């Protein structure tokens, strides 16, 4: 039987990021920790949770129009297009 008190590395990393996010209200550290978790364990369930938390932070601190503008620029770059001069 699995000991539920034993935490995985991804679980500990997510807990640290979550604490920085919600307990400490340190969004810069939270973003860094969530990003590191995603990079180190991209397929872990905690990576999915981290992606959701990053989206929450972004939506809270970046105005909607700025997000839309950035998404358009990313799409154009991926499509290898440029805006007319």
Phi, psi and omega in degrees: 000139182284130177283115184288347178279343178282127182250142177283166176300319179295322180295317178294319180297318179294319179299320179294317179296317180297319178296317178298321182291305190261323181278311183272342184057035179257090187291329179295312178295318180300314179300317180297314182292318177299316181296318178297319178298315179299317181293323184275331182221066188298338182259359179288148176305325180295334175293320176297318177297321180296320177300317179296319180293322176298317177300320179298315180295313181302313181296332181281333187246346182248126179301147183304319181295321178295321176297315179298315179300317180294321179296319178297315179297320177296317179296316178299318179296320179291328179274000180058043178247162172223154179289147176298145180283000000 
